[in-house]
């Protein structure tokens, strides 16, 4: 997996992004060299026991119990 979707050049990690979808979208867009990343769909995952957000970069993201974003595989 590419670190480009996890860490920004200024040192912001995915888990440091505020727990809002708009903040996640902004972070992922910055990491994608300014090419807009958007939510394609969302659903509740029984496997992860939480809501998953499928983004246009092909990865699914969720928030842990602390409200921190992570890549859900």
Beta strands, then each sheet from edge to edge (+ up, - down):
strand 1: 39-45
strand 2: 50-55
strand 3: 60-63
strand 4: 69-72
sheet 1: 1+ 2- 3+ 4-
end
